[in-house]
Amino acid sequence: MKASRIWVVVFGCAAIAVASPGVTSSGVRAADEQPAAEAQQASSAMQHHHSCLEEERASIERGEGFGMGMTADRAGYPGPRHVLDMAADLHLTAEQRAAMQKIFAEMHEKAVARGKELLEAEARLDEMFRDARPEADLREQAFRVDSIHAELRWIHLSAHLAAQKILTAEQIAQYTRLRHAQM
């Protein structure tokens, strides 16, 4: 994935993408920094940035959310994968476990398919830039990429909505306690 997906990267990855080498946290250039140190810092930041993008790409290929459902999760809408991972702690019934597995399987199948579509659309946008296509074409493809990304995110968010309906209020409270302890 390229720069157009940077905003999706959660936590430290996004911060690295905007780091300015040679500038302190107050925004002032350190007088004693050497150009070589600046180049090394820039190279390190770029490597970290690319590794984050590769991590995001691999996550999308596997049908994982890579933070796409975090908004729901923080608001008390549990993610089906995490619920299944915590099944023993949440004391899921056999029916709840089966329902959660169904929600997860359906979400995963849709996420893998839509993720493939997203990666293909992103690759097409890269190709169009290399081919110096007209601005209108680039704009249209960029909107297509973001539309597919929004659909992929909704696949993950809607699974959180469905998962919440399966759990009791006590299970949701326990889930929230356990998840916040992990974050």
Buried (B, 14 or more C-beta within 10 A) or exposed (E): BBEBBBEBBBEEBBEBBEBEBBBEEEEEEEEEBEEEEBEEBBEEBBEBBBEBBEBBBEBBBEBBBBBBBBEBBEEBBBBBBBBBEBBEEBEBEEEBBEBBBEBBEBBBEBBBEBBBBBBEBBEEBBEBBEEEBEEEEBEBBBEBBBEBBEEBBBBBBBBBEBBBEBBEEEBBEBBBEBBEEEE
